[in-house]
């Protein structure tokens, strides 16, 4: 297993991973050309890292790590983990834990003092998973569609 930076030829597989659950199935459209444009923007931003789990040449997991500089907390940088997915047939083998631990290590290496993530309120299993890895439910998240 290798965790590496995503490449353009990984985009369709990443989108399939994101779309392959009850929430993603309603909002994603695999094959849409906008995904490749979004990838190019992510890939050229030094504060973004789109990671994939490569197992024997096959992408079986992904997450996006974003580093955000800020003024609060004495100018502390923070990392945000988003879009964490492990392919269904690969779950239960510890890949998700290894991917999150990798992201936390990357955040530390990038000078972040905090790692945060959001998870949909309906994802009870994900909540337990993240809490087991040391994350605490500390905030109420809100969204506004534009």
N, C-alpha and C positions, 0 to 999 in steps of 0.2 A: 504494500500500500504506500502510495506517495501522495502528499498534499502539495499541489503546485498551482501556479498562476494559471487561470483559464486562458484559453486561446480562442480565436474567432471560430475555429472548427468545433469547439465544444458548446457553442451557444445553443444549438437546437436541443442537445441532450440536457443542458441546464434548464432550459424552458420546460422540457418534458417533465423533469423532476419537480419543478415548481408547480406545474399544472396537475400533477398526479396526487391530489388529495381533494377533500370535500370543498375547501375554500378556493384553491387554485383552479379547480375545474370550472368554476363559475366565472373567473375573471381573466384567465389567460387564454391566448390564442396561438398555440404553436404554429410556426411557419410565417408569422407576421414579420415583415422586414424591419419593423421598428425595433425589434430585439437586437439586431446586429448594430444598428445605429446607437442604441443605448450601451451596448458592449464597448463600442469604440470610445464613447465618452468616458465610461468607467475606466477603461484600460489606459487612457492617457492622463488620468487624474492621479497625481502621486499620493493623495490621501485615500485612495480606494484600492482594495485588493479583492478581486473576485477569485475565489479559490475553488478548486475541485479536488475531490478524492479520486485518484486514479488507481484502479486495482487491475493489474495485468493488462494495461492499455485501454481500460474501459472506465468511463466516468460513472461513478456510483454515488457521489455525494457532492454537495456544494454549500458555500456560504459566501456572503459579502461582508467584508470588514471595512469600516469607514473610520478614519481618524479625524476628529474635529478639534481644532484649536479653539480655545475660548478664554474669556476674561474671568469667569467665575472660578471659584476655588483657587485663587491666586494664579490664574493663567494656566490651569491644568488642562492638558490634552486628554480627551476621552475617546474611547473606541466604541463603536456600535456594531453589533453583530446582527445581520439580517439574512432572511431567505435561507435558513438552514434546512437542508433536505438530505436525506439518505434514501437511496432507492429501496423500495419496499422489501425486496428479496434479500437485502443486505443488512436489514435492521436486526438488532439483538446480538450483534457481534462486537460491539464496542466502538464502531466507527464514528458514531455521533459524538461520543465522549472524547475520542482522540481528536476529532476535528475541532471541537470547542476548546479543548486544552491547547491545541495548536494556535487557535485564534487569540486566546488569552496571552500566550507566550509572545505572539507577534505584537500585540498591543503593548506589552511591557517593553519589548525591544524598541518600539517606536516612541517611547517616552510617555505613554499614557498612564494616568493614575487611577483610571476607572474604566471598567468595561460594562456596557449596558446592552440590553436587548429588549425587544418587545415580542410578545407572542399573543396571538388572538385569544380573547377571553374564553372561547369555546374549547381550547386545546388543553384539556386537563392533564393528559399524559405528558405533554411538553412542559407544562408547569412543574410537574413532579421531577422530570428529567433535569431541568435547569436548576431547581432548588437542590437536587442531589449533588450538583456540580458547584454549589456555593453561591448561586445567585439568589437574591432575596427580592420578594415583591415589594418594592419601596415607593412606587409612584402609581398614579392613575394616568393612563394614556388617553389622549383624545385626538380625534381626527376631524378634519373638515374637507369635504370633497370640493374640488375646484372644477 
